[in-house]
């Protein structure tokens, strides 16, 4: 995942409700990779990626998402 990439996502089965909700709420269009994956203290040190869609910008843990396109 590189900055500027446009990707479609789906939540993995074991994903948190937060991740599932964000993808459900904003996943009808592609997400833009706004910042490449990095470890964040606010996400318990989990490797996460900053994604952007129209009307939303937020971090999702890499371990909870699957790129489908």
DRENRO-159473 format. One record per atom (N, C-alpha, C, O): x, z, y. Coordinates in pm, whole numbers, plus 50000, padded with zeros to 5 digits. Example, Ala and Ser with C-alpha at 12.3 -4.5 7.8 and 13.67 -1.06 7.14 Angstrom:
% DRENRO-159473
513195078049431 512305078049550 513205078049670 514245084649668 512855070849775 513675071449894 512905078750003 513415080450114 
***
This chain:
% DRENRO-159473
500835000049883 500005000050000 500895000050125 501685009250147 500744989850203 501534988250325 500614988250446 499444984350437 501134992650560 500354992550683 499744978750707 500424968550691 498474978550744 497784966150772 497104959650654 496264950950673 497444963750531 496774958350413 495284961450418 494894972350461 494464952050375 493024954250362 492744955650212 493084946850133 492114966850174 491884969550032 490454974450008 489844980750095 489944971449891 488674977049846 489004988049747 489924986649667 488264998949753 488555010649670 487355014849588 486215011749620 487655022049482 486625029549412 487235043149379 488445044449360 486375053049371 486825066549339 487025067749188 486225062649110 488095074449149 488305077249007 487265087548962 486695094649044 487045088248832 486055097648778 486325112048816 485405119748843 487605115848820 487975129748849 488155132448998 488655143049036 487755123049084 487925124649229 487035135849281 485995138949224 487475141849391 486685152349455 485425146149516 485355134149539 484445154649542 483215149949606 483515144049743 482865134349785 484485149649813 484855144549945 485295129949936 484825121550013 486185127049842 486665113349825 485535104049785 485395093149840 484715108249689 483585100049646 482635097249761 482145086049775 482375107349843 481465105449956 482035095850058 481315087350109 483325096950090 483925088150190 483875073650144 483565064650222 484165071350018 484115057649965 482665052749962 482405041149994 481745061149925 480325057349923 479835054250065 479105044550086 480235062550162 479785060950300 480425048950370 479785042650455 481665045550336 482405035450411 482965024150325 483605015150378 482735024450196 483365014950105 482695001550090 483144993250012 481594999050166 480954986150154 481764975050221 481484963250203 482764978950299 483694969450359 485124973850320 485324984850268 486074965350347 487444968550309 488014979550400 487664980650517 488884987550342 489634997650417 490944991350463 491554983550389 491374994650583 492694990550630 493665002150608 493365013550643 494824999150550 495855009450537 496445011550675 497125002850729 496165023250732 496585026350868 497955033050871 498725031350965 498245040650766 499555046850750 499865047450601 499025051250521 501075043550565 501485043150425 501435057050362 501485067050433 501325057550229 501225070450160 502355080050194 503525076150204 501985092750212 502945103450239 502355116650193 501145117950175 503225126250174 502795139550131 502375147650253 503105148350352 501215153750245 500675161350358 500425175750320 499845178550215 500865184850405 500585199050380 499095201650383 498585209650305 498385194850473 496955197050485 496185192350361 495025196050342 496825184250277 496205179650152 496935185950033 497045179949926 497435198250052 498145205749948 499365198249894 499675199249776 500035190849980 501245183749941 500995171449857 501935165449805 499745167549844 499395155849762 499705142949837 499505141949958 500205132949763 500475119849820 499135113849864 498235112049783 499025110749995 497765106050051 498025094150142 499135092250190 496975086350166 497075074550250 496035075550361 494905079850337 496415071550482 495495071550596 494805057950599 495455047550611 493485058350589 492695046050583 491755045350702 491365055450760 491405032950738 490535030850854 489485020350820 489785010250756 488265023050862 487195013050859 486515013950994 486845022551076 485575005251017 484805006151140 484055019451141 483195021751057 484385028151235 483685040851248 484275052451170 483725063451172 485405050351100 486005061451023 487505059551011 487995048350994 488225070651020 489675071051000 489965084150927 489615094850977 490595083450810 490865095650738 491815093850621 492115082650578 492285105350572 493225105750461 492485107050328 491515114650318 492945099650227 492445101250091 493635102649997 494645095750013 493525111649899 494615113449802 494745101249710 493745096249657 495955096749693 496235085149607 495745087649464 495255078349398 495875099949415 495505103049277 493995102049252 493565102149137 493195101149358 491725100849343 491115087249367 489895085649357 491945077249400 491405064049432 492025053149345 493125054649291 491285042249333 491765030649258 491505018349344 490385016349392 492525010149362 492364997849438 491744987349346 492244984849236 490634981349390 489964971349309 490184957249363 489904947549293 490684956049485 490904942949546 491914944249656 492244934349721 
***
